[in-house]
Amino acid sequence: MQDRLDPEADEILAEIKANLSRAVQVRELWPGTAFWCRKLFSYLKLYGRRFSKDDHVLFVKLLYELVTLPNLEPYMMQTYARLLIQLLKKKELLSRDDLQLPWRPLYDLYERVVYSKTEHLGLIWFPNSVDHILKALVKSCRLYFPASSTKEMLDEWRPQLCVFDVVMQKAISNMELFLPTILPVEEHCHGFQLWFDELMSLWVSVQNQPSWEGHLVNLFARLANDNIGYVDWTPYIPTIFTRMLRSLNLPVGVSRMVAPRYLTNSYDPGHLVLWITALLGGPGNPAQKELTCLFNSMHPSTIRPTTDAGNLV
């Protein structure tokens, strides 16, 4: 069986490579390029990534160029984005030494679609799923941004960090989505070390639970999970767990008073779990003690019952 399947797969792959390259060269986005991209997607489902690393890199670069083309129809953009996400799904197959992707074209695409100035006028229509697909695409490509991208992103968004302006929400949201946190140790000085102290000080100093705080917490959680042992969280651990407890909106005191929901800004539980697990471990680490206190605060038995004699049986 394998003797028949291997030549068949080789023949299909050769046909896809030849026709896809021909369609791109003659700039036939529809139907040629879209048709053979669907063929490549079907090939991935049937045979997996049964091609060389060089072919893998070339496929990714080609799809990245296609998906970031300006004025591309939304349907075609989603088709290329889904295929590119599939090609980048297994991170262990391609390292940063094998592939690097510029962040600016992807950011320009995200800006054009998510913050479109013409969609509300009815001049263009984007499917409801386009935001989700673009965010998934950024998360897939984020690992392969060059080392210089962090500084370029900060130069782009740092002027927007004003707590008295609504543009702060957009800037922090972009940072959460685009800033790379998986870098070699020797490149940490070009990565999170450029923004960690600044953003952490901002988070600690702001106490009124703004709408962008959740995005900042998600970024910190991803940083902690991707760089276990390389970030010193010790000075901030009491504040981290205090903020986590406050975001849970638990009953307080013997009367079980609950803060109104509109006064709270709950964090994403999934990111909280990542952050907590990344903080645990190491000699003299106070995270376990703070976690125990957090669990005790959450347990119902820690709330004293009322002593109303009329309710006794």
Backbone as CSV, one residue per row, in Angstrom:
resi,resn,N_x,N_y,N_z,CA_x,CA_y,CA_z,C_x,C_y,C_z
1,MET,0.820,-1.207,0.000,0.000,0.000,0.000,0.857,1.262,0.000
2,GLN,1.899,1.263,0.840,2.769,2.432,0.902,3.491,2.663,-0.418
3,ASP,3.805,1.543,-1.125,4.491,1.674,-2.406,3.641,2.421,-3.425
4,ARG,2.340,2.357,-3.263,1.448,3.073,-4.180,1.133,4.491,-3.689
5,LEU,1.046,4.652,-2.357,0.673,5.955,-1.810,1.790,6.984,-1.948
6,ASP,3.034,6.569,-1.757,4.138,7.525,-1.830,4.277,8.154,-3.216
7,PRO,4.292,7.365,-4.280,4.343,8.012,-5.611,3.126,8.882,-5.901
8,GLU,1.968,8.470,-5.392,0.758,9.271,-5.605,0.872,10.618,-4.907
9,ALA,1.377,10.618,-3.665,1.553,11.868,-2.928,2.592,12.756,-3.603
10,ASP,3.681,12.145,-4.075,4.709,12.931,-4.765,4.154,13.586,-6.021
11,GLU,3.332,12.844,-6.746,2.749,13.380,-7.977,1.802,14.535,-7.681
12,ILE,0.976,14.396,-6.642,0.038,15.465,-6.284,0.790,16.713,-5.834
13,LEU,1.829,16.515,-5.016,2.599,17.662,-4.530,3.297,18.384,-5.679
14,ALA,3.875,17.628,-6.600,4.535,18.251,-7.750,3.533,19.045,-8.595
15,GLU,2.335,18.499,-8.740,1.307,19.198,-9.506,0.891,20.495,-8.808
16,ILE,0.738,20.443,-7.478,0.356,21.640,-6.722,1.438,22.705,-6.826
17,LYS,2.702,22.317,-6.660,3.799,23.279,-6.717,3.892,23.933,-8.090
18,ALA,3.754,23.132,-9.136,3.889,23.669,-10.489,2.749,24.628,-10.825
19,ASN,1.532,24.221,-10.536,0.383,25.046,-10.909,0.212,26.257,-9.999
20,LEU,0.529,26.114,-8.722,0.426,27.254,-7.814,1.444,28.326,-8.190
21,SER,2.663,27.913,-8.480,3.676,28.896,-8.878,3.306,29.559,-10.202
22,ARG,2.738,28.783,-11.119,2.344,29.352,-12.411,1.220,30.373,-12.230
23,ALA,0.248,30.052,-11.379,-0.867,30.970,-11.153,-0.400,32.268,-10.500
24,VAL,0.573,32.169,-9.601,1.091,33.374,-8.952,1.890,34.212,-9.938
25,GLN,2.671,33.562,-10.794,3.483,34.300,-11.752,2.636,35.103,-12.739
26,VAL,1.513,34.535,-13.155,0.634,35.260,-14.087,-0.379,36.122,-13.345
27,ARG,-0.272,36.168,-11.991,-1.129,37.002,-11.134,-2.607,36.657,-11.297
28,GLU,-2.879,35.396,-11.359,-4.261,34.932,-11.457,-4.723,34.504,-10.064
29,LEU,-5.150,35.489,-9.267,-5.577,35.176,-7.909,-6.855,34.348,-7.906
30,TRP,-7.723,34.613,-8.889,-8.966,33.851,-8.986,-9.201,33.479,-10.446
31,PRO,-9.469,32.205,-10.716,-9.599,31.107,-9.748,-8.307,30.342,-9.495
32,GLY,-7.224,30.624,-10.271,-6.037,29.781,-10.237,-5.399,29.624,-8.872
33,THR,-4.942,30.743,-8.268,-4.237,30.661,-6.990,-5.139,30.118,-5.894
34,ALA,-6.372,30.598,-5.834,-7.297,30.118,-4.801,-7.579,28.626,-4.966
35,PHE,-7.734,28.156,-6.201,-8.016,26.740,-6.448,-6.873,25.860,-5.962
36,TRP,-5.633,26.230,-6.310,-4.506,25.377,-5.931,-4.146,25.535,-4.461
37,CYS,-4.532,26.628,-3.841,-4.375,26.727,-2.384,-5.330,25.763,-1.679
38,ARG,-6.538,25.636,-2.206,-7.466,24.649,-1.639,-6.935,23.235,-1.848
39,LYS,-6.295,22.999,-2.995,-5.683,21.690,-3.242,-4.578,21.417,-2.223
40,LEU,-3.785,22.440,-1.912,-2.733,22.275,-0.913,-3.324,22.018,0.471
41,PHE,-4.422,22.670,0.779,-5.093,22.434,2.067,-5.573,20.984,2.155
42,SER,-6.143,20.472,1.071,-6.587,19.071,1.041,-5.393,18.125,1.166
43,TYR,-4.283,18.485,0.542,-3.073,17.667,0.631,-2.596,17.578,2.083
44,LEU,-2.637,18.695,2.807,-2.216,18.694,4.205,-3.104,17.786,5.045
45,LYS,-4.399,17.775,4.742,-5.308,16.912,5.500,-5.058,15.430,5.211
46,LEU,-4.731,15.107,3.959,-4.550,13.710,3.570,-3.169,13.173,3.940
47,TYR,-2.135,13.949,3.662,-0.770,13.446,3.807,0.038,14.173,4.874
48,GLY,-0.543,15.163,5.533,0.225,15.929,6.498,1.254,16.806,5.809
49,ARG,2.307,17.136,6.530,3.359,17.989,5.967,4.437,17.127,5.311
50,ARG,4.031,16.399,4.304,4.922,15.472,3.609,5.645,16.216,2.484
51,PHE,6.527,17.114,2.885,7.377,17.822,1.935,8.616,18.277,2.687
52,SER,9.614,18.726,1.963,10.885,19.113,2.572,10.732,20.414,3.355
53,LYS,11.708,20.673,4.198,11.687,21.927,4.966,11.775,23.133,4.047
54,ASP,12.548,23.019,2.973,12.632,24.136,2.024,11.277,24.431,1.397
55,ASP,10.555,23.370,1.010,9.216,23.563,0.455,8.285,24.169,1.493
56,HIS,8.420,23.727,2.728,7.585,24.242,3.812,7.797,25.758,3.974
57,VAL,9.053,26.167,4.006,9.365,27.583,4.155,8.836,28.390,2.970
58,LEU,8.997,27.864,1.762,8.534,28.573,0.569,7.013,28.686,0.556
59,PHE,6.322,27.629,0.960,4.863,27.691,1.039,4.419,28.777,2.019
60,VAL,5.061,28.826,3.196,4.690,29.819,4.212,4.937,31.232,3.698
61,LYS,6.104,31.461,3.098,6.413,32.803,2.593,5.447,33.222,1.489
62,LEU,5.095,32.274,0.616,4.157,32.593,-0.461,2.784,32.944,0.101
63,LEU,2.291,32.134,1.030,0.969,32.405,1.610,0.974,33.698,2.420
64,TYR,2.097,34.008,3.059,2.183,35.258,3.820,2.100,36.459,2.884
65,GLU,2.755,36.358,1.741,2.672,37.437,0.753,1.254,37.571,0.209
66,LEU,0.583,36.440,-0.005,-0.765,36.476,-0.560,-1.768,37.069,0.425
67,VAL,-1.685,36.639,1.676,-2.705,37.058,2.641,-2.568,38.535,2.993
68,THR,-1.381,39.091,2.827,-1.170,40.500,3.171,-1.282,41.428,1.959
69,LEU,-1.737,40.910,0.833,-1.944,41.762,-0.332,-2.998,42.826,-0.036
70,PRO,-2.778,44.071,-0.401,-3.797,45.105,-0.173,-4.994,44.905,-1.098
71,ASN,-6.150,45.316,-0.613,-7.399,45.266,-1.389,-7.770,43.849,-1.821
72,LEU,-7.386,42.874,-1.014,-7.752,41.491,-1.301,-9.182,41.235,-0.836
73,GLU,-9.933,40.474,-1.630,-11.312,40.172,-1.254,-11.337,39.410,0.069
74,PRO,-12.297,39.712,0.963,-12.327,39.057,2.276,-12.370,37.540,2.201
75,TYR,-13.134,36.993,1.238,-13.218,35.529,1.139,-11.857,34.926,0.812
76,MET,-11.143,35.512,-0.133,-9.828,34.995,-0.508,-8.823,35.192,0.618
77,MET,-8.912,36.323,1.303,-8.015,36.565,2.426,-8.199,35.506,3.510
78,GLN,-9.443,35.145,3.804,-9.692,34.106,4.802,-9.193,32.751,4.329
79,THR,-9.327,32.459,3.043,-8.835,31.191,2.501,-7.328,31.066,2.682
80,TYR,-6.595,32.116,2.323,-5.142,32.091,2.480,-4.747,32.059,3.955
81,ALA,-5.490,32.770,4.801,-5.160,32.814,6.225,-5.326,31.439,6.863
82,ARG,-6.408,30.741,6.533,-6.626,29.404,7.107,-5.516,28.440,6.675
83,LEU,-5.114,28.519,5.424,-4.043,27.641,4.944,-2.725,27.978,5.626
84,LEU,-2.433,29.259,5.805,-1.192,29.655,6.471,-1.180,29.214,7.924
85,ILE,-2.305,29.319,8.600,-2.395,28.835,9.986,-2.126,27.343,10.045
86,GLN,-2.661,26.605,9.086,-2.436,25.160,9.042,-0.964,24.836,8.796
87,LEU,-0.305,25.599,7.940,1.107,25.357,7.649,1.994,25.647,8.863
88,LEU,1.576,26.593,9.711,2.372,26.984,10.877,1.905,26.315,12.165
89,LYS,1.035,25.339,12.048,0.420,24.753,13.238,1.437,24.030,14.115
90,LYS,2.367,23.307,13.514,3.361,22.547,14.273,4.641,23.365,14.373
91,LYS,4.792,24.041,15.510,5.903,24.959,15.690,7.248,24.239,15.702
92,GLU,7.264,22.972,16.075,8.534,22.261,16.182,9.171,21.991,14.819
93,LEU,8.412,22.144,13.742,8.946,21.851,12.413,9.763,23.004,11.836
94,LEU,9.468,24.222,12.257,10.176,25.396,11.739,10.647,26.259,12.907
95,SER,11.919,26.549,12.933,12.472,27.410,13.973,12.640,28.827,13.430
96,ARG,13.043,29.734,14.305,13.281,31.118,13.879,14.483,31.207,12.941
97,ASP,15.384,30.244,13.023,16.514,30.220,12.090,16.073,29.822,10.685
98,ASP,14.991,29.053,10.595,14.489,28.611,9.285,13.608,29.659,8.622
99,LEU,12.902,30.447,9.445,11.875,31.327,8.891,11.758,32.592,9.723
100,GLN,11.666,33.724,9.063,11.343,34.988,9.708,10.334,35.733,8.852
101,LEU,9.327,36.309,9.503,8.252,37.003,8.803,8.160,38.440,9.314
102,PRO,8.098,39.424,8.445,7.966,40.813,8.899,6.597,41.049,9.523
103,TRP,6.574,41.815,10.600,5.322,42.023,11.324,4.470,43.133,10.728
104,ARG,5.086,44.095,10.065,4.357,45.269,9.597,3.247,44.944,8.593
105,PRO,3.485,44.104,7.553,2.382,43.798,6.624,1.179,43.156,7.317
106,LEU,1.442,42.304,8.306,0.340,41.659,9.022,-0.404,42.671,9.892
107,TYR,0.327,43.586,10.502,-0.323,44.628,11.304,-1.164,45.547,10.423
108,ASP,-0.649,45.892,9.247,-1.420,46.732,8.326,-2.714,46.038,7.905
109,LEU,-2.632,44.731,7.653,-3.839,43.964,7.317,-4.833,43.974,8.474
110,TYR,-4.333,43.730,9.685,-5.195,43.721,10.871,-5.854,45.083,11.079
111,GLU,-5.094,46.138,10.852,-5.618,47.493,11.015,-6.702,47.786,9.982
112,ARG,-6.477,47.356,8.733,-7.448,47.619,7.666,-8.762,46.896,7.903
113,VAL,-8.686,45.698,8.439,-9.894,44.878,8.575,-10.619,45.155,9.889
114,VAL,-9.907,45.029,11.000,-10.546,45.141,12.315,-10.987,46.570,12.606
115,TYR,-10.197,47.543,12.181,-10.535,48.944,12.421,-10.884,49.636,11.101
116,SER,-11.647,48.932,10.280,-12.008,49.461,8.968,-12.811,50.754,9.104
117,LYS,-12.466,51.741,8.277,-13.170,53.016,8.288,-14.309,53.059,7.279
118,THR,-14.452,52.003,6.490,-15.477,51.996,5.443,-16.552,50.943,5.653
119,GLU,-16.325,49.967,6.554,-17.311,48.896,6.723,-18.632,49.437,7.249
120,HIS,-18.580,50.361,8.213,-19.822,50.879,8.790,-20.590,51.736,7.794
121,LEU,-19.927,52.130,6.711,-20.612,52.888,5.661,-21.228,51.982,4.607
122,GLY,-21.002,50.687,4.730,-21.541,49.741,3.767,-20.729,49.624,2.493
123,LEU,-19.506,50.182,2.477,-18.674,50.137,1.274,-17.924,48.816,1.143
124,ILE,-17.798,48.066,2.230,-17.154,46.768,2.210,-17.782,45.927,3.307
125,TRP,-17.759,44.617,3.110,-18.357,43.721,4.099,-17.361,42.649,4.480
126,PHE,-17.165,42.472,5.795,-16.290,41.423,6.304,-17.128,40.406,7.066
127,PRO,-16.870,39.110,6.892,-17.597,38.096,7.664,-17.353,38.264,9.160
128,ASN,-18.279,37.742,9.949,-18.144,37.865,11.401,-16.931,37.128,11.941
129,SER,-16.502,36.097,11.221,-15.380,35.283,11.698,-14.019,35.870,11.374
130,VAL,-13.974,36.992,10.669,-12.689,37.486,10.186,-11.791,37.943,11.336
131,ASP,-12.368,38.518,12.398,-11.557,38.943,13.542,-10.866,37.750,14.187
132,HIS,-11.628,36.688,14.385,-11.066,35.487,15.013,-9.958,34.884,14.157
133,ILE,-10.158,34.839,12.844,-9.157,34.249,11.952,-7.886,35.082,11.942
134,LEU,-8.026,36.405,11.901,-6.847,37.264,11.878,-6.057,37.168,13.186
135,LYS,-6.749,37.089,14.308,-6.044,36.941,15.581,-5.311,35.604,15.647
136,ALA,-5.952,34.544,15.157,-5.287,33.246,15.113,-4.074,33.286,14.191
137,LEU,-4.180,34.032,13.099,-3.058,34.161,12.170,-1.892,34.900,12.820
138,VAL,-2.172,35.972,13.536,-1.110,36.715,14.217,-0.426,35.821,15.255
139,LYS,-1.206,35.050,16.008,-0.621,34.162,17.016,0.256,33.095,16.377
140,SER,-0.111,32.653,15.177,0.692,31.644,14.486,1.993,32.237,13.957
141,CYS,1.956,33.480,13.496,3.132,34.113,12.888,4.028,34.802,13.909
142,ARG,3.519,35.052,15.102,4.227,35.865,16.096,5.602,35.291,16.450
143,LEU,5.724,33.983,16.457,6.982,33.341,16.811,8.097,33.702,15.841
144,TYR,7.753,34.033,14.611,8.752,34.229,13.555,9.015,35.698,13.248
145,PHE,8.529,36.603,14.099,8.866,38.011,13.922,10.344,38.220,14.237
146,PRO,11.034,39.065,13.492,12.467,39.314,13.762,12.687,39.929,15.141
147,ALA,13.938,39.869,15.597,14.267,40.400,16.919,14.033,41.897,16.999
148,SER,14.189,42.594,15.885,14.013,44.047,15.882,12.549,44.475,15.937
149,SER,11.625,43.523,15.797,10.204,43.883,15.706,9.677,44.468,17.012
150,THR,10.172,44.011,18.162,9.665,44.517,19.442,9.885,46.019,19.564
151,LYS,11.076,46.482,19.240,11.357,47.924,19.308,10.493,48.692,18.319
152,GLU,10.308,48.141,17.135,9.480,48.821,16.132,8.029,48.918,16.602
153,MET,7.522,47.847,17.229,6.157,47.881,17.754,6.018,48.913,18.867
154,LEU,6.986,48.967,19.746,6.923,49.939,20.841,6.978,51.365,20.315
155,ASP,7.793,51.599,19.297,7.836,52.933,18.689,6.482,53.302,18.086
156,GLU,5.742,52.288,17.626,4.442,52.524,17.013,3.366,52.816,18.055
157,TRP,3.372,52.066,19.163,2.253,52.117,20.113,2.553,52.848,21.410
158,ARG,3.807,53.043,21.743,4.121,53.707,23.014,3.556,55.129,23.086
159,PRO,3.567,55.919,21.994,2.955,57.253,22.090,1.458,57.236,22.384
160,GLN,0.804,56.097,22.222,-0.631,56.002,22.472,-0.956,55.624,23.915
161,LEU,0.047,55.398,24.746,-0.181,54.966,26.126,-0.523,56.163,27.002
162,CYS,-1.755,56.573,26.912,-2.263,57.674,27.732,-3.518,57.188,28.448
163,VAL,-3.477,57.144,29.776,-4.578,56.585,30.545,-5.832,57.445,30.467
164,PHE,-5.718,58.657,29.958,-6.869,59.550,29.855,-7.469,59.564,28.450
165,ASP,-7.002,58.661,27.584,-7.456,58.637,26.196,-7.950,57.230,25.865
166,VAL,-9.034,57.164,25.090,-9.595,55.856,24.725,-8.672,55.085,23.804
167,VAL,-7.696,55.752,23.171,-6.772,55.058,22.280,-5.875,54.097,23.062
168,MET,-5.839,54.261,24.381,-5.057,53.359,25.234,-5.535,51.918,25.080
169,GLN,-6.837,51.736,24.965,-7.411,50.399,24.804,-6.861,49.724,23.545
170,LYS,-6.816,50.456,22.454,-6.320,49.905,21.190,-4.831,49.585,21.281
171,ALA,-4.059,50.452,21.891,-2.620,50.240,21.983,-2.289,48.998,22.803
172,ILE,-2.930,48.838,23.961,-2.664,47.685,24.811,-3.157,46.402,24.149
173,SER,-4.286,46.476,23.455,-4.800,45.313,22.742,-3.824,44.864,21.653
174,ASN,-3.256,45.813,20.921,-2.269,45.471,19.900,-1.008,44.873,20.516
175,MET,-0.593,45.405,21.655,0.580,44.861,22.322,0.339,43.420,22.770
176,GLU,-0.835,43.185,23.327,-1.157,41.820,23.755,-1.095,40.835,22.594
177,LEU,-1.567,41.261,21.442,-1.669,40.360,20.303,-0.348,40.190,19.564
178,PHE,0.413,41.267,19.384,1.553,41.235,18.471,2.904,41.043,19.155
179,LEU,3.094,41.534,20.362,4.430,41.491,20.956,4.919,40.049,21.095
180,PRO,6.088,39.730,20.527,6.613,38.356,20.660,7.202,38.130,22.048
181,THR,6.964,36.963,22.596,7.493,36.619,23.917,8.351,35.363,23.902
182,ILE,8.436,34.683,22.763,9.306,33.509,22.638,10.523,33.916,21.822
183,LEU,11.611,34.178,22.508,12.859,34.579,21.878,14.006,33.808,22.506
184,PRO,15.091,33.582,21.766,16.278,32.975,22.384,16.785,33.836,23.537
185,VAL,17.473,33.204,24.470,17.945,33.911,25.660,18.815,35.102,25.284
186,GLU,19.648,34.923,24.260,20.549,36.004,23.887,19.817,37.186,23.251
187,GLU,18.541,37.025,22.899,17.770,38.109,22.302,16.765,38.731,23.271
188,HIS,16.802,38.339,24.544,15.866,38.897,25.520,16.020,40.409,25.657
189,CYS,17.245,40.894,25.441,17.460,42.352,25.546,16.746,43.096,24.422
190,HIS,16.405,42.382,23.355,15.642,42.985,22.255,14.157,42.643,22.329
191,GLY,13.772,41.905,23.364,12.397,41.456,23.480,11.686,42.067,24.664
192,PHE,11.239,41.204,25.591,10.383,41.686,26.680,11.101,42.636,27.630
193,GLN,12.438,42.606,27.680,13.140,43.510,28.580,12.969,44.976,28.170
194,LEU,12.534,45.216,26.947,12.306,46.587,26.483,11.015,47.175,27.037
195,TRP,10.071,46.302,27.438,8.784,46.836,27.862,8.290,46.304,29.199
196,PHE,8.933,45.290,29.764,8.377,44.652,30.954,8.256,45.622,32.126
197,ASP,9.330,46.294,32.483,9.290,47.196,33.648,8.283,48.327,33.447
198,GLU,8.221,48.849,32.235,7.318,49.970,31.963,5.858,49.549,32.086
199,LEU,5.495,48.446,31.464,4.100,48.011,31.493,3.706,47.469,32.863
200,MET,4.640,46.820,33.542,4.317,46.340,34.884,4.109,47.499,35.845
201,SER,4.929,48.536,35.751,4.740,49.726,36.592,3.413,50.405,36.289
202,LEU,3.039,50.419,35.007,1.753,50.998,34.626,0.606,50.208,35.239
203,TRP,0.695,48.881,35.180,-0.371,48.036,35.727,-0.481,48.184,37.245
204,VAL,0.650,48.262,37.929,0.648,48.391,39.388,0.096,49.745,39.819
205,SER,0.391,50.794,39.053,0.016,52.147,39.471,-1.450,52.470,39.218
206,VAL,-2.075,51.806,38.261,-3.470,52.102,37.927,-4.378,51.200,38.761
207,GLN,-5.273,51.796,39.539,-6.102,51.042,40.473,-7.599,51.086,40.151
208,ASN,-7.983,51.781,39.113,-9.415,51.949,38.859,-9.978,50.921,37.884
209,GLN,-9.239,49.815,37.664,-9.700,48.709,36.830,-10.189,49.173,35.457
210,PRO,-9.308,49.722,34.647,-9.714,50.187,33.312,-10.011,49.012,32.389
211,SER,-10.613,49.292,31.264,-11.018,48.237,30.341,-9.834,47.531,29.696
212,TRP,-8.692,48.215,29.601,-7.518,47.605,28.963,-6.704,46.743,29.915
213,GLU,-7.061,46.692,31.191,-6.263,45.944,32.158,-6.242,44.455,31.845
214,GLY,-7.367,43.911,31.384,-7.413,42.494,31.055,-6.442,42.116,29.950
215,HIS,-6.290,42.990,28.941,-5.323,42.721,27.867,-3.893,42.703,28.404
216,LEU,-3.611,43.591,29.336,-2.275,43.642,29.921,-1.990,42.387,30.740
217,VAL,-2.988,41.915,31.472,-2.836,40.679,32.248,-2.600,39.485,31.321
218,ASN,-3.308,39.438,30.199,-3.108,38.348,29.246,-1.685,38.361,28.693
219,LEU,-1.156,39.553,28.434,0.221,39.665,27.938,1.211,39.188,28.993
220,PHE,1.012,39.572,30.248,1.902,39.125,31.315,1.832,37.606,31.496
221,ALA,0.643,37.052,31.394,0.491,35.606,31.548,1.231,34.865,30.445
222,ARG,1.126,35.356,29.214,1.837,34.717,28.100,3.345,34.847,28.281
223,LEU,3.788,36.015,28.729,5.212,36.212,28.980,5.721,35.246,30.041
224,ALA,4.986,35.106,31.127,5.407,34.210,32.197,5.450,32.760,31.736
225,ASN,4.457,32.345,30.970,4.390,30.955,30.500,5.498,30.644,29.491
226,ASP,5.865,31.617,28.666,6.878,31.386,27.629,8.304,31.571,28.135
227,ASN,8.476,32.165,29.315,9.820,32.471,29.819,9.952,32.079,31.285
228,ILE,9.593,30.862,31.607,9.675,30.395,32.994,11.132,30.402,33.447
229,GLY,11.385,31.094,34.551,12.733,31.161,35.102,13.557,32.333,34.612
230,TYR,13.078,33.073,33.615,13.845,34.185,33.056,13.296,35.546,33.463
231,VAL,12.136,35.587,34.094,11.534,36.850,34.529,11.404,36.828,36.048
232,ASP,11.875,37.869,36.699,11.795,37.963,38.161,10.462,38.601,38.546
233,TRP,9.526,37.740,38.948,8.208,38.212,39.345,8.102,38.446,40.856
234,THR,9.134,38.118,41.603,9.049,38.141,43.069,8.552,39.471,43.636
235,PRO,9.050,40.630,43.190,8.555,41.893,43.789,7.070,42.148,43.533
236,TYR,6.510,41.496,42.521,5.136,41.792,42.133,4.136,40.710,42.558
237,ILE,4.616,39.622,43.153,3.730,38.495,43.446,2.585,38.883,44.387
238,PRO,2.818,39.606,45.495,1.666,39.994,46.338,0.622,40.807,45.570
239,THR,1.079,41.748,44.751,0.143,42.553,43.961,-0.611,41.699,42.953
240,ILE,0.086,40.757,42.335,-0.544,39.895,41.325,-1.696,39.108,41.943
241,PHE,-1.464,38.477,43.077,-2.510,37.657,43.677,-3.619,38.512,44.283
242,THR,-3.292,39.701,44.777,-4.331,40.602,45.267,-5.259,41.023,44.142
243,ARG,-4.684,41.359,42.983,-5.501,41.753,41.833,-6.332,40.571,41.339
244,MET,-5.741,39.373,41.353,-6.490,38.192,40.933,-7.693,37.953,41.831
245,LEU,-7.485,38.066,43.145,-8.577,37.860,44.084,-9.665,38.905,43.888
246,ARG,-9.280,40.133,43.642,-10.262,41.190,43.433,-11.069,40.948,42.159
247,SER,-10.411,40.419,41.125,-11.105,40.205,39.858,-12.117,39.064,39.930
248,LEU,-11.989,38.182,40.938,-12.920,37.060,41.048,-14.297,37.478,41.543
249,ASN,-14.404,38.674,42.122,-15.698,39.212,42.538,-16.396,38.297,43.541
250,LEU,-15.661,37.881,44.576,-16.183,36.945,45.568,-16.984,37.664,46.644
251,PRO,-17.877,36.943,47.337,-18.580,37.532,48.485,-17.597,37.962,49.565
252,VAL,-17.887,39.087,50.200,-16.980,39.644,51.193,-17.714,39.784,52.519
253,GLY,-17.091,39.311,53.613,-17.645,39.509,54.945,-18.774,38.538,55.267
254,VAL,-19.315,38.694,56.485,-20.328,37.766,56.971,-21.648,37.930,56.243
255,SER,-21.906,39.108,55.711,-23.173,39.330,55.020,-23.094,38.970,53.539
256,ARG,-21.945,38.445,53.104,-21.750,38.019,51.719,-22.062,39.127,50.727
257,MET,-21.550,40.296,51.024,-21.757,41.421,50.108,-20.924,41.211,48.856
258,VAL,-21.511,41.487,47.692,-20.837,41.310,46.413,-20.764,42.658,45.724
259,ALA,-19.597,42.987,45.223,-19.445,44.242,44.488,-20.243,44.180,43.206
260,PRO,-20.844,45.271,42.792,-21.601,45.274,41.528,-20.713,44.876,40.356
261,ARG,-21.282,44.151,39.398,-20.497,43.650,38.280,-19.892,44.769,37.443
262,TYR,-20.599,45.901,37.347,-20.087,46.954,36.492,-18.874,47.648,37.091
263,LEU,-18.593,47.386,38.383,-17.418,47.974,39.012,-16.205,47.068,38.927
264,THR,-16.353,45.883,38.395,-15.256,44.925,38.354,-14.827,44.689,36.925
265,ASN,-13.610,44.207,36.801,-13.050,43.877,35.493,-12.401,42.508,35.621
266,SER,-13.158,41.466,35.418,-12.675,40.116,35.626,-11.639,39.746,34.575
267,TYR,-10.595,39.054,35.023,-9.566,38.589,34.108,-9.991,37.274,33.476
268,ASP,-9.350,36.934,32.378,-9.611,35.667,31.703,-9.080,34.528,32.565
269,PRO,-9.925,33.573,33.003,-9.457,32.500,33.891,-8.347,31.655,33.271
270,GLY,-8.408,31.417,31.964,-7.372,30.619,31.321,-5.999,31.253,31.431
271,HIS,-5.930,32.566,31.242,-4.649,33.256,31.364,-4.194,33.325,32.823
272,LEU,-5.141,33.421,33.754,-4.761,33.419,35.164,-4.107,32.098,35.547
273,VAL,-4.653,30.998,35.054,-4.072,29.684,35.345,-2.652,29.597,34.794
274,LEU,-2.447,30.070,33.563,-1.099,30.063,32.983,-0.137,30.882,33.830
275,TRP,-0.590,32.045,34.257,0.274,32.936,35.039,0.636,32.306,36.379
276,ILE,-0.334,31.747,37.066,-0.076,31.161,38.383,0.886,29.986,38.284
277,THR,0.632,29.077,37.338,1.508,27.903,37.200,2.930,28.306,36.828
278,ALA,3.092,29.374,36.054,4.433,29.821,35.686,5.160,30.463,36.863
279,LEU,4.422,30.965,37.852,5.039,31.616,39.005,5.522,30.611,40.043
280,LEU,4.960,29.421,40.064,5.283,28.451,41.104,6.661,27.849,40.883
281,GLY,7.282,27.457,41.992,8.573,26.787,41.913,9.734,27.717,42.213
282,GLY,10.870,27.105,42.569,12.061,27.884,42.865,12.243,28.099,44.353
283,PRO,13.484,28.155,44.820,13.739,28.345,46.261,13.328,29.738,46.717
284,GLY,12.639,29.779,47.845,12.232,31.054,48.423,11.158,31.787,47.650
285,ASN,10.485,31.099,46.743,9.448,31.748,45.947,8.178,31.877,46.773
286,PRO,7.643,33.095,46.947,6.445,33.274,47.788,5.139,32.960,47.072
287,ALA,5.185,32.499,45.825,3.958,32.297,45.054,3.074,31.222,45.668
288,GLN,3.690,30.134,46.189,2.886,29.060,46.774,2.132,29.545,48.009
289,LYS,2.771,30.360,48.814,2.103,30.900,50.004,0.936,31.794,49.606
290,GLU,1.148,32.640,48.597,0.074,33.517,48.132,-1.059,32.711,47.511
291,LEU,-0.722,31.625,46.814,-1.757,30.788,46.215,-2.594,30.104,47.294
292,THR,-1.950,29.661,48.363,-2.684,29.057,49.474,-3.648,30.059,50.104
293,CYS,-3.191,31.270,50.280,-4.070,32.321,50.822,-5.225,32.607,49.874
294,LEU,-4.954,32.551,48.575,-6.020,32.777,47.594,-7.078,31.687,47.682
295,PHE,-6.639,30.425,47.803,-7.594,29.327,47.921,-8.393,29.433,49.224
296,ASN,-7.731,29.814,50.305,-8.450,29.974,51.566,-9.495,31.077,51.473
297,SER,-9.205,32.111,50.739,-10.164,33.202,50.573,-11.360,32.779,49.736
298,MET,-11.124,31.842,48.822,-12.186,31.393,47.932,-13.059,30.318,48.556
299,HIS,-12.547,29.582,49.569,-13.294,28.455,50.113,-14.451,28.947,50.972
300,PRO,-15.639,28.386,50.815,-16.803,28.859,51.600,-16.629,28.706,53.096
301,SER,-15.833,27.727,53.525,-15.702,27.494,54.961,-14.974,28.627,55.665
302,THR,-14.312,29.468,54.914,-13.602,30.581,55.544,-14.529,31.729,55.895
303,ILE,-15.785,31.676,55.423,-16.749,32.722,55.735,-17.534,32.314,56.977
304,ARG,-17.446,33.122,58.006,-18.099,32.756,59.266,-19.625,32.800,59.119
305,PRO,-20.323,31.795,59.616,-21.780,31.833,59.559,-22.346,32.848,60.550
306,THR,-23.530,33.322,60.281,-24.169,34.266,61.204,-24.625,33.526,62.459
307,THR,-24.764,34.265,63.544,-25.137,33.675,64.837,-26.567,34.006,65.175
308,ASP,-27.407,33.972,64.167,-28.820,34.258,64.403,-29.470,33.047,65.057
309,ALA,-29.872,33.178,66.360,-30.436,32.034,67.090,-31.748,31.578,66.482
310,GLY,-32.434,32.445,65.784,-33.703,32.052,65.211,-33.572,31.079,64.064
311,ASN,-32.354,31.010,63.490,-32.142,30.092,62.373,-31.608,28.740,62.819
312,LEU,-31.362,28.588,64.146,-30.824,27.317,64.627,-31.934,26.267,64.683
313,VAL,-31.600,25.034,64.355,-32.554,23.939,64.400,-32.521,23.293,65.766
